[in-house]
Amino acid sequence: MQITIQIPDDLQQKLTERASQLNIPLETLILESFADLVEPSDPDDTPTAVVLESLRASLEDVKAGRVYPIEQLWDGIDE
C-alpha cells in the first residue's frame, strides 16, 4: 500500500530534523508516529530510536572523558 500525504513545509522541516537527530529515515519516524496514534505504546517502553540516541550520546561522553567512578553513582541520591 502506498499513501501520499501533504504536510506544511515548516512541519516537514521539523520532522526531517528530528529523524536526522534519531538517525532514522523520515518515513520511519512518520510511520512510528501514526502507529502510536492507532495503538499507543506501553509508557514504560522506550522507543528504539531514543535508546540508540541515548547510547550514542553516552559514547560521546565517554570519548570526551565525561565519566564518573562507579563509587559515585548514588552519591547525593538521598538529599
Jmol script that loads the backbone (N, CA, C; Angstrom):
load data "model"
ATOM      1  N   MET A   1       0.845  -1.165   0.000  1.00  0.00           N
ATOM      2  CA  MET A   1       0.000   0.000   0.000  1.00  0.00           C
ATOM      3  C   MET A   1       0.894   1.233   0.000  1.00  0.00           C
ATOM      4  N   GLN A   2       0.477   2.225  -0.714  1.00  0.00           N
ATOM      5  CA  GLN A   2       1.212   3.478  -0.737  1.00  0.00           C
ATOM      6  C   GLN A   2       0.249   4.593  -0.379  1.00  0.00           C
ATOM      7  N   ILE A   3       0.678   5.442   0.528  1.00  0.00           N
ATOM      8  CA  ILE A   3      -0.122   6.592   0.948  1.00  0.00           C
ATOM      9  C   ILE A   3       0.709   7.839   0.729  1.00  0.00           C
ATOM     10  N   THR A   4       0.076   8.848   0.183  1.00  0.00           N
ATOM     11  CA  THR A   4       0.754  10.124  -0.026  1.00  0.00           C
ATOM     12  C   THR A   4       0.079  11.161   0.859  1.00  0.00           C
ATOM     13  N   ILE A   5       0.897  11.908   1.596  1.00  0.00           N
ATOM     14  CA  ILE A   5       0.345  12.967   2.441  1.00  0.00           C
ATOM     15  C   ILE A   5       1.050  14.273   2.111  1.00  0.00           C
ATOM     16  N   GLN A   6       0.327  15.353   2.273  1.00  0.00           N
ATOM     17  CA  GLN A   6       0.884  16.689   2.097  1.00  0.00           C
ATOM     18  C   GLN A   6       0.985  17.323   3.476  1.00  0.00           C
ATOM     19  N   ILE A   7       2.170  17.797   3.833  1.00  0.00           N
ATOM     20  CA  ILE A   7       2.348  18.466   5.117  1.00  0.00           C
ATOM     21  C   ILE A   7       2.987  19.823   4.872  1.00  0.00           C
ATOM     22  N   PRO A   8       2.707  20.772   5.745  1.00  0.00           N
ATOM     23  CA  PRO A   8       3.293  22.107   5.587  1.00  0.00           C
ATOM     24  C   PRO A   8       4.818  22.037   5.625  1.00  0.00           C
ATOM     25  N   ASP A   9       5.454  22.975   4.919  1.00  0.00           N
ATOM     26  CA  ASP A   9       6.914  22.985   4.821  1.00  0.00           C
ATOM     27  C   ASP A   9       7.587  23.055   6.189  1.00  0.00           C
ATOM     28  N   ASP A  10       7.044  23.871   7.098  1.00  0.00           N
ATOM     29  CA  ASP A  10       7.677  24.004   8.416  1.00  0.00           C
ATOM     30  C   ASP A  10       7.605  22.701   9.204  1.00  0.00           C
ATOM     31  N   LEU A  11       6.490  21.981   9.089  1.00  0.00           N
ATOM     32  CA  LEU A  11       6.367  20.689   9.763  1.00  0.00           C
ATOM     33  C   LEU A  11       7.313  19.671   9.132  1.00  0.00           C
ATOM     34  N   GLN A  12       7.415  19.693   7.819  1.00  0.00           N
ATOM     35  CA  GLN A  12       8.329  18.779   7.145  1.00  0.00           C
ATOM     36  C   GLN A  12       9.763  19.028   7.601  1.00  0.00           C
ATOM     37  N   GLN A  13      10.138  20.285   7.752  1.00  0.00           N
ATOM     38  CA  GLN A  13      11.486  20.609   8.198  1.00  0.00           C
ATOM     39  C   GLN A  13      11.729  20.087   9.613  1.00  0.00           C
ATOM     40  N   LYS A  14      10.753  20.280  10.502  1.00  0.00           N
ATOM     41  CA  LYS A  14      10.901  19.806  11.887  1.00  0.00           C
ATOM     42  C   LYS A  14      10.999  18.280  11.933  1.00  0.00           C
ATOM     43  N   LEU A  15      10.155  17.615  11.154  1.00  0.00           N
ATOM     44  CA  LEU A  15      10.188  16.156  11.132  1.00  0.00           C
ATOM     45  C   LEU A  15      11.509  15.647  10.550  1.00  0.00           C
ATOM     46  N   THR A  16      11.983  16.297   9.514  1.00  0.00           N
ATOM     47  CA  THR A  16      13.255  15.905   8.904  1.00  0.00           C
ATOM     48  C   THR A  16      14.401  16.077   9.891  1.00  0.00           C
ATOM     49  N   GLU A  17      14.400  17.184  10.628  1.00  0.00           N
ATOM     50  CA  GLU A  17      15.447  17.421  11.628  1.00  0.00           C
ATOM     51  C   GLU A  17      15.388  16.365  12.727  1.00  0.00           C
ATOM     52  N   ARG A  18      14.173  16.029  13.183  1.00  0.00           N
ATOM     53  CA  ARG A  18      14.023  15.028  14.253  1.00  0.00           C
ATOM     54  C   ARG A  18      14.487  13.652  13.771  1.00  0.00           C
ATOM     55  N   ALA A  19      14.111  13.288  12.559  1.00  0.00           N
ATOM     56  CA  ALA A  19      14.536  11.999  12.010  1.00  0.00           C
ATOM     57  C   ALA A  19      16.059  11.954  11.900  1.00  0.00           C
ATOM     58  N   SER A  20      16.643  13.070  11.510  1.00  0.00           N
ATOM     59  CA  SER A  20      18.099  13.134  11.409  1.00  0.00           C
ATOM     60  C   SER A  20      18.751  12.987  12.780  1.00  0.00           C
ATOM     61  N   GLN A  21      18.185  13.627  13.792  1.00  0.00           N
ATOM     62  CA  GLN A  21      18.711  13.510  15.156  1.00  0.00           C
ATOM     63  C   GLN A  21      18.665  12.065  15.636  1.00  0.00           C
ATOM     64  N   LEU A  22      17.597  11.376  15.293  1.00  0.00           N
ATOM     65  CA  LEU A  22      17.427   9.985  15.725  1.00  0.00           C
ATOM     66  C   LEU A  22      18.123   9.006  14.784  1.00  0.00           C
ATOM     67  N   ASN A  23      18.645   9.534  13.689  1.00  0.00           N
ATOM     68  CA  ASN A  23      19.345   8.717  12.698  1.00  0.00           C
ATOM     69  C   ASN A  23      18.441   7.624  12.120  1.00  0.00           C
ATOM     70  N   ILE A  24      17.209   8.031  11.782  1.00  0.00           N
ATOM     71  CA  ILE A  24      16.262   7.111  11.154  1.00  0.00           C
ATOM     72  C   ILE A  24      15.666   7.809   9.932  1.00  0.00           C
ATOM     73  N   PRO A  25      15.174   7.039   8.973  1.00  0.00           N
ATOM     74  CA  PRO A  25      14.533   7.660   7.814  1.00  0.00           C
ATOM     75  C   PRO A  25      13.268   8.428   8.223  1.00  0.00           C
ATOM     76  N   LEU A  26      12.982   9.489   7.506  1.00  0.00           N
ATOM     77  CA  LEU A  26      11.794  10.294   7.778  1.00  0.00           C
ATOM     78  C   LEU A  26      10.533   9.439   7.740  1.00  0.00           C
ATOM     79  N   GLU A  27      10.467   8.541   6.775  1.00  0.00           N
ATOM     80  CA  GLU A  27       9.293   7.670   6.639  1.00  0.00           C
ATOM     81  C   GLU A  27       9.085   6.826   7.901  1.00  0.00           C
ATOM     82  N   THR A  28      10.172   6.341   8.488  1.00  0.00           N
ATOM     83  CA  THR A  28      10.078   5.532   9.705  1.00  0.00           C
ATOM     84  C   THR A  28       9.528   6.363  10.847  1.00  0.00           C
ATOM     85  N   LEU A  29      10.016   7.585  10.996  1.00  0.00           N
ATOM     86  CA  LEU A  29       9.524   8.469  12.054  1.00  0.00           C
ATOM     87  C   LEU A  29       8.027   8.704  11.905  1.00  0.00           C
ATOM     88  N   ILE A  30       7.584   8.985  10.689  1.00  0.00           N
ATOM     89  CA  ILE A  30       6.160   9.248  10.452  1.00  0.00           C
ATOM     90  C   ILE A  30       5.326   8.000  10.717  1.00  0.00           C
ATOM     91  N   LEU A  31       5.776   6.844  10.210  1.00  0.00           N
ATOM     92  CA  LEU A  31       5.019   5.608  10.419  1.00  0.00           C
ATOM     93  C   LEU A  31       4.936   5.235  11.898  1.00  0.00           C
ATOM     94  N   GLU A  32       6.036   5.408  12.635  1.00  0.00           N
ATOM     95  CA  GLU A  32       6.009   5.114  14.065  1.00  0.00           C
ATOM     96  C   GLU A  32       5.056   6.058  14.794  1.00  0.00           C
ATOM     97  N   SER A  33       5.007   7.304  14.366  1.00  0.00           N
ATOM     98  CA  SER A  33       4.095   8.268  14.977  1.00  0.00           C
ATOM     99  C   SER A  33       2.645   7.875  14.730  1.00  0.00           C
ATOM    100  N   PHE A  34       2.331   7.470  13.491  1.00  0.00           N
ATOM    101  CA  PHE A  34       0.982   7.010  13.183  1.00  0.00           C
ATOM    102  C   PHE A  34       0.638   5.754  13.973  1.00  0.00           C
ATOM    103  N   ALA A  35       1.584   4.837  14.091  1.00  0.00           N
ATOM    104  CA  ALA A  35       1.347   3.598  14.837  1.00  0.00           C
ATOM    105  C   ALA A  35       1.019   3.906  16.292  1.00  0.00           C
ATOM    106  N   ASP A  36       1.689   4.901  16.867  1.00  0.00           N
ATOM    107  CA  ASP A  36       1.412   5.285  18.253  1.00  0.00           C
ATOM    108  C   ASP A  36       0.005   5.859  18.407  1.00  0.00           C
ATOM    109  N   LEU A  37      -0.488   6.523  17.363  1.00  0.00           N
ATOM    110  CA  LEU A  37      -1.849   7.060  17.417  1.00  0.00           C
ATOM    111  C   LEU A  37      -2.890   5.945  17.407  1.00  0.00           C
ATOM    112  N   VAL A  38      -2.629   4.910  16.620  1.00  0.00           N
ATOM    113  CA  VAL A  38      -3.573   3.807  16.481  1.00  0.00           C
ATOM    114  C   VAL A  38      -3.486   2.865  17.672  1.00  0.00           C
ATOM    115  N   GLU A  39      -2.269   2.549  18.071  1.00  0.00           N
ATOM    116  CA  GLU A  39      -2.048   1.617  19.171  1.00  0.00           C
ATOM    117  C   GLU A  39      -0.951   2.198  20.065  1.00  0.00           C
ATOM    118  N   PRO A  40      -1.372   2.992  21.060  1.00  0.00           N
ATOM    119  CA  PRO A  40      -0.357   3.622  21.923  1.00  0.00           C
ATOM    120  C   PRO A  40       0.557   2.578  22.547  1.00  0.00           C
ATOM    121  N   SER A  41       1.828   2.931  22.607  1.00  0.00           N
ATOM    122  CA  SER A  41       2.796   2.006  23.187  1.00  0.00           C
ATOM    123  C   SER A  41       2.727   2.049  24.707  1.00  0.00           C
ATOM    124  N   ASP A  42       3.278   1.034  25.299  1.00  0.00           N
ATOM    125  CA  ASP A  42       3.373   0.961  26.750  1.00  0.00           C
ATOM    126  C   ASP A  42       4.216   2.134  27.229  1.00  0.00           C
ATOM    127  N   PRO A  43       3.736   2.910  28.200  1.00  0.00           N
ATOM    128  CA  PRO A  43       4.511   4.071  28.653  1.00  0.00           C
ATOM    129  C   PRO A  43       5.880   3.699  29.212  1.00  0.00           C
ATOM    130  N   ASP A  44       6.059   2.442  29.578  1.00  0.00           N
ATOM    131  CA  ASP A  44       7.358   2.000  30.093  1.00  0.00           C
ATOM    132  C   ASP A  44       8.310   1.598  28.970  1.00  0.00           C
ATOM    133  N   ASP A  45       7.813   1.487  27.750  1.00  0.00           N
ATOM    134  CA  ASP A  45       8.648   1.109  26.607  1.00  0.00           C
ATOM    135  C   ASP A  45       9.278   2.357  26.000  1.00  0.00           C
ATOM    136  N   THR A  46      10.577   2.378  25.997  1.00  0.00           N
ATOM    137  CA  THR A  46      11.297   3.483  25.373  1.00  0.00           C
ATOM    138  C   THR A  46      11.531   3.121  23.909  1.00  0.00           C
ATOM    139  N   PRO A  47      11.163   4.012  22.987  1.00  0.00           N
ATOM    140  CA  PRO A  47      11.368   3.712  21.570  1.00  0.00           C
ATOM    141  C   PRO A  47      12.841   3.404  21.260  1.00  0.00           C
ATOM    142  N   THR A  48      13.044   2.486  20.355  1.00  0.00           N
ATOM    143  CA  THR A  48      14.395   2.077  19.979  1.00  0.00           C
ATOM    144  C   THR A  48      15.245   3.266  19.561  1.00  0.00           C
ATOM    145  N   ALA A  49      14.670   4.168  18.808  1.00  0.00           N
ATOM    146  CA  ALA A  49      15.427   5.331  18.339  1.00  0.00           C
ATOM    147  C   ALA A  49      15.930   6.175  19.506  1.00  0.00           C
ATOM    148  N   VAL A  50      15.112   6.294  20.549  1.00  0.00           N
ATOM    149  CA  VAL A  50      15.509   7.080  21.724  1.00  0.00           C
ATOM    150  C   VAL A  50      16.638   6.367  22.471  1.00  0.00           C
ATOM    151  N   VAL A  51      16.534   5.060  22.596  1.00  0.00           N
ATOM    152  CA  VAL A  51      17.587   4.279  23.260  1.00  0.00           C
ATOM    153  C   VAL A  51      18.892   4.410  22.496  1.00  0.00           C
ATOM    154  N   LEU A  52      18.828   4.285  21.184  1.00  0.00           N
ATOM    155  CA  LEU A  52      20.046   4.389  20.374  1.00  0.00           C
ATOM    156  C   LEU A  52      20.657   5.780  20.469  1.00  0.00           C
ATOM    157  N   GLU A  53      19.828   6.817  20.479  1.00  0.00           N
ATOM    158  CA  GLU A  53      20.339   8.180  20.617  1.00  0.00           C
ATOM    159  C   GLU A  53      21.001   8.366  21.975  1.00  0.00           C
ATOM    160  N   SER A  54      20.411   7.804  23.023  1.00  0.00           N
ATOM    161  CA  SER A  54      20.996   7.895  24.359  1.00  0.00           C
ATOM    162  C   SER A  54      22.342   7.176  24.415  1.00  0.00           C
ATOM    163  N   LEU A  55      22.420   6.018  23.787  1.00  0.00           N
ATOM    164  CA  LEU A  55      23.686   5.280  23.743  1.00  0.00           C
ATOM    165  C   LEU A  55      24.750   6.062  22.972  1.00  0.00           C
ATOM    166  N   ARG A  56      24.342   6.687  21.864  1.00  0.00           N
ATOM    167  CA  ARG A  56      25.278   7.487  21.082  1.00  0.00           C
ATOM    168  C   ARG A  56      25.807   8.659  21.911  1.00  0.00           C
ATOM    169  N   ALA A  57      24.901   9.335  22.630  1.00  0.00           N
ATOM    170  CA  ALA A  57      25.309  10.466  23.472  1.00  0.00           C
ATOM    171  C   ALA A  57      26.226   9.992  24.594  1.00  0.00           C
ATOM    172  N   SER A  58      25.925   8.842  25.169  1.00  0.00           N
ATOM    173  CA  SER A  58      26.762   8.293  26.237  1.00  0.00           C
ATOM    174  C   SER A  58      28.154   7.962  25.727  1.00  0.00           C
ATOM    175  N   LEU A  59      28.231   7.410  24.525  1.00  0.00           N
ATOM    176  CA  LEU A  59      29.527   7.099  23.933  1.00  0.00           C
ATOM    177  C   LEU A  59      30.335   8.382  23.704  1.00  0.00           C
ATOM    178  N   GLU A  60      29.661   9.434  23.272  1.00  0.00           N
ATOM    179  CA  GLU A  60      30.332  10.727  23.094  1.00  0.00           C
ATOM    180  C   GLU A  60      30.871  11.231  24.432  1.00  0.00           C
ATOM    181  N   ASP A  61      30.102  11.057  25.514  1.00  0.00           N
ATOM    182  CA  ASP A  61      30.559  11.466  26.848  1.00  0.00           C
ATOM    183  C   ASP A  61      31.813  10.698  27.249  1.00  0.00           C
ATOM    184  N   VAL A  62      31.812   9.406  27.000  1.00  0.00           N
ATOM    185  CA  VAL A  62      32.975   8.580  27.349  1.00  0.00           C
ATOM    186  C   VAL A  62      34.188   9.028  26.539  1.00  0.00           C
ATOM    187  N   LYS A  63      33.995   9.234  25.240  1.00  0.00           N
ATOM    188  CA  LYS A  63      35.104   9.674  24.389  1.00  0.00           C
ATOM    189  C   LYS A  63      35.665  11.020  24.851  1.00  0.00           C
ATOM    190  N   ALA A  64      34.790  11.889  25.367  1.00  0.00           N
ATOM    191  CA  ALA A  64      35.216  13.223  25.806  1.00  0.00           C
ATOM    192  C   ALA A  64      35.734  13.217  27.243  1.00  0.00           C
ATOM    193  N   GLY A  65      35.700  12.042  27.893  1.00  0.00           N
ATOM    194  CA  GLY A  65      36.212  11.947  29.264  1.00  0.00           C
ATOM    195  C   GLY A  65      35.224  12.378  30.319  1.00  0.00           C
ATOM    196  N   ARG A  66      33.959  12.536  29.942  1.00  0.00           N
ATOM    197  CA  ARG A  66      32.933  12.929  30.908  1.00  0.00           C
ATOM    198  C   ARG A  66      32.359  11.668  31.565  1.00  0.00           C
ATOM    199  N   VAL A  67      33.165  11.074  32.451  1.00  0.00           N
ATOM    200  CA  VAL A  67      32.771   9.854  33.148  1.00  0.00           C
ATOM    201  C   VAL A  67      33.004  10.040  34.638  1.00  0.00           C
ATOM    202  N   TYR A  68      32.335   9.233  35.439  1.00  0.00           N
ATOM    203  CA  TYR A  68      32.459   9.290  36.891  1.00  0.00           C
ATOM    204  C   TYR A  68      32.702   7.882  37.421  1.00  0.00           C
ATOM    205  N   PRO A  69      33.491   7.767  38.472  1.00  0.00           N
ATOM    206  CA  PRO A  69      33.716   6.440  39.066  1.00  0.00           C
ATOM    207  C   PRO A  69      32.396   5.841  39.558  1.00  0.00           C
ATOM    208  N   ILE A  70      32.259   4.541  39.409  1.00  0.00           N
ATOM    209  CA  ILE A  70      31.022   3.861  39.823  1.00  0.00           C
ATOM    210  C   ILE A  70      30.710   4.086  41.299  1.00  0.00           C
ATOM    211  N   GLU A  71      31.767   4.319  42.093  1.00  0.00           N
ATOM    212  CA  GLU A  71      31.555   4.547  43.520  1.00  0.00           C
ATOM    213  C   GLU A  71      30.728   5.802  43.777  1.00  0.00           C
ATOM    214  N   GLN A  72      30.699   6.707  42.823  1.00  0.00           N
ATOM    215  CA  GLN A  72      29.972   7.973  42.984  1.00  0.00           C
ATOM    216  C   GLN A  72      28.567   7.923  42.378  1.00  0.00           C
ATOM    217  N   LEU A  73      28.185   6.794  41.840  1.00  0.00           N
ATOM    218  CA  LEU A  73      26.922   6.694  41.128  1.00  0.00           C
ATOM    219  C   LEU A  73      25.723   7.163  41.939  1.00  0.00           C
ATOM    220  N   TRP A  74      25.649   6.769  43.191  1.00  0.00           N
ATOM    221  CA  TRP A  74      24.481   7.082  44.010  1.00  0.00           C
ATOM    222  C   TRP A  74      24.736   8.216  44.996  1.00  0.00           C
ATOM    223  N   ASP A  75      25.885   8.882  44.913  1.00  0.00           N
ATOM    224  CA  ASP A  75      26.167   9.994  45.814  1.00  0.00           C
ATOM    225  C   ASP A  75      25.103  11.067  45.692  1.00  0.00           C
ATOM    226  N   GLY A  76      24.562  11.486  46.825  1.00  0.00           N
ATOM    227  CA  GLY A  76      23.592  12.564  46.855  1.00  0.00           C
ATOM    228  C   GLY A  76      22.166  12.173  46.509  1.00  0.00           C
ATOM    229  N   ILE A  77      21.912  10.894  46.299  1.00  0.00           N
ATOM    230  CA  ILE A  77      20.567  10.472  45.899  1.00  0.00           C
ATOM    231  C   ILE A  77      19.545  10.667  47.027  1.00  0.00           C
ATOM    232  N   ASP A  78      19.994  10.618  48.269  1.00  0.00           N
ATOM    233  CA  ASP A  78      19.082  10.750  49.403  1.00  0.00           C
ATOM    234  C   ASP A  78      18.854  12.198  49.808  1.00  0.00           C
ATOM    235  N   GLU A  79      19.504  13.103  49.138  1.00  0.00           N
ATOM    236  CA  GLU A  79      19.376  14.519  49.520  1.00  0.00           C
ATOM    237  C   GLU A  79      18.209  15.180  48.854  1.00  0.00           C
TER     238      GLU A  79
END
end "model"
wireframe off; spacefill off
backbone 0.3
color backbone group
